[in-house]
Amino acid sequence: MKKYNEVIFPFLFILVLSAAGCSTGEQSARLDNPPDGEYDTNYPSGEASGDIEKIGESVKLVNCLVFYKQYHFTWDNKITDDHLTDDDLLKKAWKTDNHNRTSSGTATIIGRRNNKLLFLTNAHIVHFPDTLISYFSNDSGKVTGYIESVHIKRSQTNYAALVGVGNLEIVHIDNKRDVALLGCEITRPFPERFSVFNYKIGDSNDLRWGDFVYVLGYPMHYKMLTTGVVSIAEGEDEYFMLDVNVNRGASGGIVMAIRDGIPNFELVGIISLVPAEKRNILIPRSLLNYGRYQVDAKYKGEIVVGEIENVKYGVARVVSIEAVKNSIREGYSEIIGNGYSLNAFDDLFNSEKDISE
């Protein structure tokens, strides 16, 4: 009996020490992150899925479809930029084509007034020039001043993946900052899953190296969530960098930091671009209506210059929330004058008015 006690006692002693060690470690971890009013650098320890799902109800896929008519000229025409004001210029074209261009991205509902919605996204998603000009190249590959073709924009449609929402108009666009606000009138009652972004608008000037963020958007048309850490762009307050892997469609996706733990999410920016290297390739002329060529079939048609992109994954540039605020300030009167509301930014602008008064 005595021998049995001698064996079990050391075991119990070790067990007690181990349990005490685990308890001490958990307490130390909690004390390492006391509230300090700063954005968090650690991965959140609390339950975040409920808040993220709620935030996601305001984040929508947005698509843009643009139709161009292309007019082709010959080298012998010797058409230059000076001829673009000629009303009869297009009649000199020897051939015409119809082309379309598409883009997609992410937009977040930031305002609702009566039957009008306002979306925040990137300018580059919806900005397509009215006229595109291509020039002839000489035998050495140098671009000449003679026009080979002119694209004239015929129509543009912007639409969101949201029931009851029609064509989105461009309410405000800021190409320099890559910020755009899109608006629409609702034609049907709101579905229950619809909501305006109602979390706090943050302060990207408070971001530090290594701050943790969530990114929510629609890469490749899939609603996806990813995470990353902040890198500060020295001397800049209108953009910063992230180490996230994002793809086409993630542009406009919201970037959210957390201040002193869940559920204190704050909007600190929107994804703007992913660096990519472009290379020219020779391709067959595009078919209408998204048609595809038959594989292994011989091709005898016209060859055109196309582009391929080598995306540099893991590096993303973010339009800071300060840049968004500055852009909205500049267009505020026009936005409100067109009957739209900035619910998510109301507290910000109301407080600024109080200070100025």
C-alpha positions as CSV (number, residue, x, y, z in Angstrom):
1,M,0.0,0.0,0.0
2,K,2.8,2.4,0.9
3,K,4.6,1.6,-2.4
4,Y,1.4,2.5,-4.4
5,N,1.2,5.9,-2.7
6,E,4.8,6.6,-3.5
7,V,4.1,6.0,-7.2
8,I,0.9,8.0,-7.5
9,F,1.9,11.1,-5.6
10,P,4.6,12.3,-8.0
11,F,2.2,11.8,-10.9
12,L,-0.4,14.0,-9.2
13,F,2.2,16.6,-8.4
14,I,3.3,16.8,-12.0
15,L,-0.4,17.0,-13.1
16,V,-1.1,19.9,-10.8
17,L,2.0,21.8,-12.1
18,S,1.0,21.2,-15.7
19,A,-2.5,22.5,-15.1
20,A,-1.2,25.5,-13.2
21,G,1.2,26.2,-16.1
22,C,-1.6,26.2,-18.7
23,S,-3.7,28.5,-16.6
24,T,-0.8,31.0,-16.1
25,G,-0.1,30.9,-19.9
26,E,-3.7,31.8,-20.8
27,Q,-3.8,34.6,-18.3
28,S,-0.5,36.0,-19.6
29,A,-1.9,35.9,-23.2
30,R,-4.9,38.0,-22.1
31,L,-2.7,40.5,-20.3
32,D,-0.5,40.9,-23.4
33,N,-3.3,42.7,-25.2
34,P,-5.0,45.2,-22.9
35,P,-7.2,47.8,-24.5
36,D,-5.0,50.7,-25.7
37,G,-7.2,52.4,-28.3
38,E,-5.0,51.3,-31.2
39,Y,-5.7,48.9,-34.0
40,D,-4.9,45.3,-33.2
41,T,-1.8,43.6,-34.6
42,N,-2.7,40.1,-33.4
43,Y,-5.1,37.6,-35.0
44,P,-8.5,38.2,-33.2
45,S,-9.2,35.7,-30.4
46,G,-12.9,36.3,-30.3
47,E,-15.8,35.0,-32.4
48,A,-15.9,37.2,-35.6
49,S,-18.1,35.2,-38.0
50,G,-21.4,36.7,-36.9
51,D,-20.2,40.3,-37.4
52,I,-18.4,39.5,-40.7
53,E,-21.6,37.9,-42.1
54,K,-23.5,41.0,-41.1
55,I,-21.0,43.2,-42.8
56,G,-21.0,41.0,-45.9
57,E,-24.7,41.7,-46.4
58,S,-23.8,45.2,-47.6
59,V,-21.0,44.0,-49.9
60,K,-22.1,43.2,-53.5
61,L,-20.6,42.1,-56.8
62,V,-20.7,44.8,-59.4
63,N,-20.3,44.4,-63.2
64,C,-19.8,46.7,-66.1
65,L,-20.5,46.1,-69.7
66,V,-19.5,48.6,-72.4
67,F,-20.1,48.5,-76.2
68,Y,-17.8,50.2,-78.7
69,K,-18.1,50.6,-82.4
70,Q,-14.7,50.5,-84.1
71,Y,-13.9,52.4,-87.4
72,H,-10.9,51.2,-89.4
73,F,-8.8,53.4,-91.7
74,T,-6.1,52.7,-94.3
75,W,-2.5,54.0,-94.3
76,D,-3.3,55.9,-97.4
77,N,-6.0,57.9,-95.6
78,K,-3.2,59.6,-93.6
79,I,-5.7,60.3,-90.8
80,T,-4.2,62.2,-87.9
81,D,-5.5,63.7,-84.6
82,D,-6.3,66.9,-86.4
83,H,-9.0,65.1,-88.4
84,L,-10.9,64.0,-85.4
85,T,-13.1,67.1,-85.4
86,D,-14.2,66.4,-89.0
87,D,-17.9,65.4,-89.0
88,D,-17.3,63.2,-92.1
89,L,-14.3,61.4,-90.7
90,L,-16.2,58.2,-89.8
91,K,-17.6,57.9,-93.3
92,K,-14.0,57.4,-94.6
93,A,-13.6,54.2,-92.7
94,W,-13.2,51.1,-94.9
95,K,-14.5,48.7,-92.2
96,T,-16.5,48.8,-89.0
97,D,-16.7,46.4,-86.1
98,N,-18.6,46.1,-82.8
99,H,-16.7,45.3,-79.6
100,N,-17.5,45.0,-76.0
101,R,-15.4,45.4,-72.9
102,T,-16.3,44.1,-69.4
103,S,-15.1,44.6,-65.9
104,S,-16.1,43.4,-62.5
105,G,-15.4,44.3,-58.9
106,T,-16.8,44.9,-55.5
107,A,-19.1,47.6,-54.2
108,T,-20.4,48.3,-50.7
109,I,-23.7,49.9,-49.9
110,I,-23.0,53.0,-47.8
111,G,-26.2,54.9,-48.1
112,R,-30.0,54.6,-48.5
113,R,-32.6,57.3,-48.8
114,N,-36.2,56.3,-49.6
115,N,-35.8,54.2,-52.8
116,K,-32.2,55.2,-53.6
117,L,-29.0,53.3,-52.8
118,L,-25.5,54.5,-52.9
119,F,-22.5,52.2,-53.5
120,L,-18.7,52.7,-52.8
121,T,-16.3,51.2,-55.2
122,N,-13.2,51.9,-57.4
123,A,-13.2,54.4,-60.3
124,H,-11.3,52.0,-62.6
125,I,-14.1,49.5,-62.5
126,V,-16.6,51.8,-64.2
127,H,-14.4,54.3,-66.0
128,F,-14.3,53.6,-69.7
129,P,-13.2,56.5,-72.1
130,D,-15.7,57.7,-74.7
131,T,-13.1,57.4,-77.5
132,L,-10.1,55.0,-78.0
133,I,-7.5,55.6,-80.8
134,S,-5.1,53.1,-82.3
135,Y,-2.2,54.3,-84.5
136,F,-0.2,52.6,-87.3
137,S,3.3,51.4,-86.6
138,N,6.1,51.6,-89.1
139,D,8.3,48.7,-90.2
140,S,10.6,49.2,-87.2
141,G,7.7,49.0,-84.8
142,K,7.7,52.7,-83.9
143,V,4.2,54.2,-83.5
144,T,3.4,56.8,-86.1
145,G,1.0,59.7,-86.0
146,Y,-1.5,58.1,-88.5
147,I,-4.7,56.7,-87.0
148,E,-5.5,53.0,-87.8
149,S,-8.8,52.8,-85.9
150,V,-11.1,54.7,-83.6
151,H,-13.4,53.2,-81.0
152,I,-16.5,55.1,-80.1
153,K,-18.4,54.2,-77.0
154,R,-22.1,53.5,-77.7
155,S,-23.4,52.3,-74.3
156,Q,-22.4,51.4,-70.8
157,T,-24.3,49.4,-68.2
158,N,-23.3,49.0,-64.6
159,Y,-25.2,46.6,-62.5
160,A,-25.0,44.9,-59.1
161,A,-25.9,41.4,-58.0
162,L,-28.8,42.6,-55.9
163,V,-32.5,41.8,-56.5
164,G,-34.6,44.8,-57.4
165,V,-31.7,47.0,-58.4
166,G,-31.5,48.3,-61.9
167,N,-28.7,50.1,-63.8
168,L,-26.2,51.9,-61.6
169,E,-25.4,55.5,-62.5
170,I,-22.1,57.1,-61.7
171,V,-22.9,59.6,-59.0
172,H,-19.3,60.7,-58.3
173,I,-16.0,59.6,-59.8
174,D,-12.5,60.5,-58.7
175,N,-10.0,58.8,-61.1
176,K,-6.9,60.3,-59.3
177,R,-7.8,58.6,-56.0
178,D,-9.6,55.6,-57.7
179,V,-12.8,56.2,-55.9
180,A,-16.4,56.1,-57.3
181,L,-19.9,56.3,-55.9
182,L,-22.6,54.5,-57.8
183,G,-26.3,55.0,-57.3
184,C,-29.6,53.5,-58.3
185,E,-33.3,53.6,-57.7
186,I,-34.9,50.4,-56.3
187,T,-37.6,48.8,-58.4
188,R,-38.7,46.1,-56.0
189,P,-39.0,45.7,-52.2
190,F,-35.7,45.0,-50.4
191,P,-34.9,41.4,-49.6
192,E,-34.2,40.7,-46.0
193,R,-30.5,40.1,-46.6
194,F,-30.0,43.7,-47.8
195,S,-28.3,46.2,-45.4
196,V,-26.3,49.4,-45.4
197,F,-22.7,49.2,-44.0
198,N,-23.3,50.3,-40.4
199,Y,-19.9,49.7,-38.8
200,K,-17.6,52.5,-37.8
201,I,-15.7,54.5,-40.5
202,G,-12.1,54.3,-39.3
203,D,-9.0,56.4,-39.4
204,S,-6.3,55.0,-41.7
205,N,-3.8,57.6,-40.2
206,D,-3.9,55.4,-37.1
207,L,-2.7,52.3,-38.9
208,R,0.8,51.0,-38.0
209,W,3.2,48.5,-39.5
210,G,1.8,45.0,-38.9
211,D,-1.8,45.9,-38.0
212,F,-4.1,43.0,-38.8
213,V,-7.0,43.4,-41.3
214,Y,-9.8,41.5,-42.9
215,V,-10.5,41.9,-46.6
216,L,-14.0,41.1,-48.1
217,G,-14.8,41.1,-51.8
218,Y,-15.6,39.2,-54.9
219,P,-12.4,37.8,-56.6
220,M,-13.3,35.8,-59.7
221,H,-17.0,36.5,-58.9
222,Y,-16.8,34.5,-55.6
223,K,-17.6,36.2,-52.3
224,M,-14.5,35.6,-50.3
225,L,-12.8,36.7,-47.1
226,T,-9.1,36.9,-46.5
227,T,-6.7,38.5,-44.0
228,G,-3.4,40.4,-44.2
229,V,-1.1,42.8,-42.4
230,V,-0.5,46.4,-43.1
231,S,2.6,48.0,-44.6
232,I,2.7,51.7,-44.4
233,A,3.6,53.7,-47.6
234,E,6.0,56.3,-46.2
235,G,4.9,59.9,-46.8
236,E,1.5,58.9,-48.1
237,D,-1.9,59.1,-46.3
238,E,-4.1,58.2,-49.3
239,Y,-3.0,54.6,-49.7
240,F,-1.2,51.8,-48.0
241,M,-0.1,48.2,-48.9
242,L,-1.2,44.7,-47.9
243,D,0.3,41.3,-48.3
244,V,-3.0,39.7,-49.3
245,N,-3.5,37.4,-52.3
246,V,-6.4,38.9,-54.3
247,N,-7.5,38.4,-57.8
248,R,-9.7,40.1,-60.5
249,G,-13.0,41.2,-58.9
250,A,-11.5,42.0,-55.5
251,S,-11.1,45.7,-56.5
252,G,-13.3,47.8,-54.3
253,G,-13.4,45.1,-51.6
254,I,-13.5,46.6,-48.1
255,V,-10.5,46.5,-45.7
256,M,-11.4,46.3,-42.0
257,A,-9.2,46.7,-39.0
258,I,-10.1,45.9,-35.4
259,R,-9.6,48.4,-32.6
260,D,-9.3,46.7,-29.2
261,G,-10.9,43.4,-30.2
262,I,-14.0,41.9,-31.7
263,P,-16.6,43.3,-32.5
264,N,-14.9,46.7,-33.0
265,F,-14.5,46.5,-36.8
266,E,-13.6,49.8,-38.6
267,L,-13.5,50.5,-42.4
268,V,-10.0,51.7,-43.2
269,G,-9.8,51.4,-47.0
270,I,-10.8,49.6,-50.2
271,I,-8.7,47.4,-52.4
272,S,-7.5,49.3,-55.4
273,L,-5.1,47.2,-57.5
274,V,-2.7,44.3,-57.7
275,P,0.6,44.9,-59.5
276,A,0.8,43.0,-62.8
277,E,3.2,42.9,-65.8
278,K,1.6,43.1,-69.2
279,R,2.9,41.4,-72.3
280,N,1.7,41.7,-75.9
281,I,0.7,38.6,-77.8
282,L,-0.8,38.0,-81.2
283,I,-4.3,36.6,-81.1
284,P,-7.2,36.0,-83.6
285,R,-9.9,38.6,-83.9
286,S,-12.5,38.2,-81.2
287,L,-15.8,36.6,-82.1
288,L,-19.1,38.3,-81.4
289,N,-21.4,37.2,-78.6
290,Y,-18.5,35.7,-76.6
291,G,-18.1,33.1,-79.3
292,R,-15.1,30.7,-79.2
293,Y,-12.9,29.3,-81.9
294,Q,-12.8,25.6,-82.5
295,V,-9.7,24.0,-81.0
296,D,-7.1,22.7,-83.5
297,A,-9.0,24.4,-86.4
298,K,-7.0,26.3,-89.0
299,Y,-7.3,30.0,-88.8
300,K,-6.9,32.3,-91.8
301,G,-8.4,35.5,-90.4
302,E,-7.0,38.8,-89.2
303,I,-4.4,38.7,-86.4
304,V,-4.6,41.4,-83.7
305,V,-2.4,42.4,-80.8
306,G,-3.6,41.3,-77.4
307,E,-2.4,41.4,-73.8
308,I,-1.7,38.9,-71.1
309,E,-1.1,39.8,-67.5
310,N,1.3,38.2,-65.0
311,V,-0.3,39.1,-61.7
312,K,2.1,39.8,-58.8
313,Y,0.1,38.0,-56.1
314,G,0.8,38.9,-52.4
315,V,1.1,42.6,-53.0
316,A,-2.1,44.8,-53.0
317,R,-2.5,48.6,-52.9
318,V,-5.3,50.0,-50.8
319,V,-7.1,53.3,-51.2
320,S,-7.1,54.6,-47.6
321,I,-10.3,55.6,-45.9
322,E,-8.8,59.1,-45.7
323,A,-8.7,59.3,-49.5
324,V,-12.3,58.1,-49.6
325,K,-13.3,60.8,-47.1
326,N,-11.4,63.5,-49.1
327,S,-13.1,62.4,-52.3
328,I,-16.5,62.4,-50.8
329,R,-16.0,65.8,-49.3
330,E,-15.2,67.2,-52.7
331,G,-18.4,65.7,-54.2
332,Y,-20.6,66.0,-51.2
333,S,-23.0,68.7,-52.4
334,E,-23.6,67.0,-55.7
335,I,-24.1,63.6,-54.0
336,I,-26.7,65.0,-51.6
337,G,-28.2,67.2,-54.3
338,N,-29.0,64.2,-56.4
339,G,-31.1,62.7,-53.6
340,Y,-28.6,60.2,-52.1
341,S,-27.6,59.7,-48.5
342,L,-24.3,58.9,-47.0
343,N,-25.5,56.9,-44.0
344,A,-22.2,55.3,-43.2
345,F,-20.4,58.7,-43.2
346,D,-23.2,60.9,-41.7
347,D,-21.6,61.0,-38.3
348,L,-18.3,62.1,-39.8
349,F,-19.6,64.9,-41.9
350,N,-22.1,66.1,-39.2
351,S,-19.4,66.3,-36.6
352,E,-17.2,68.3,-39.1
353,K,-20.1,70.7,-39.7
354,D,-20.5,71.2,-35.9
355,I,-16.8,72.0,-35.6
356,S,-16.9,74.5,-38.4
357,E,-20.0,76.2,-37.1
